[in-house]
Amino acid sequence: MTKPTDEDLAETILRLAAERGDGRTLGPMDVARSLGGDHPDGWGPLMQPIRRVAVQLMKDGRLVITRKGRPVDPDDFRGVYRLRLPEAGEDYGPGKSESE
């Protein structure tokens, strides 16, 4: 399998989030395994690129990254995180912050 492009990663993240449905989250490992298979050698190298693409999608207002159920600052978060689609009225796009 060839290495997925950022566009491939973004499409997969958004598709899987949409399949989960409103208010439901998915982990980055779910995305990695859907592209790289169940063996760690396949999905492991995808974890950092998925994080990078997820951050950009959040900055674009197309995705929300959460930690412990709350939206994170896309430029400054650590640890385990989840991904979901934005809810109605929720906008973390350009120039926005979680406090707005």
N, C-alpha and C positions, 0 to 999 in steps of 0.2 A: 504494500500500500504506500502511495506517495504521501508526503507530509501535507496535511490540510493547510490551505491558505487562511488568512484572517477572515476572508469572506465566507469560507466554508465553516469556520468556527462560529461566526456571528449567525449565519443561517441556522446552524444546528442548535445553538443556544436558544434563539428565538422560537424555533419550531418546537423544541422540547418544552419550553416554558408555556407555549400556547396549548400544547397537548395536555399539560398538567391542569390548566384551567385557572380561572380568576382566583387570586389569593393563595394559590398553592405554589410551593417552592420546589426547586430541584438543586441538587448539589453539583459542583463542578465535576466531580468524579462521574456522575451520570452522563454528562456531556462527553467527557474523555472516553469512557467505555463505549459509548455509542459510535465513536469514530475509530478508536484504537483497539477494540476488543477487550476481552476479560483478562488477558495477561498483562501484568504490570509493565512489561517491556513495551507493550503497545500503547497503553493509556497514560503511563507515568510521564513521558516526555511532553504530553499535551497540557499538563496542569498549569504551567506558567503561561503559555500562550493563551489558554482559556481565560485565565485571570486578567491578562492584559486586554483581551478583546471585551470581556465583561465590563471592565472599567470604562473603556471607550463607549460601549453601548449605554452605560449609565449616564455618562457625560452628554451623550446625544439625546437623552430622555427616552430611550427605547427599552430600558431594563432597570431593575432595582436590585442592588446587592444588599443583602441583609445579614446581620449578625445578631444572634439572640432575638430574632423577630423584629429588629429595628433597622431602618435604612442606615447605611454607613456613609462616611465621607469617602468617595471613590479614590481620593488621593492619599488617604491615611487610614487603613484598616489592617488588622492582623487576625490571624487565627482562622477558625472554621467559619465559612460563610455560605450563604444560600443565594439562589437567583430566582427572580420572579418578574412577571410583567408588571408595569406600573398600573395602579388602580385609577379609576376616574378621578380627575382633579389633581393627581399626584404628578409632579414634574420636577425632576432632578437634572434637567437639561442644562444647556449653556447658561452660565451666570446664576444658577440656582444653588441653594444649599439646603441641607435637611432642616435648618431652623426656619426657613421661609414658609 
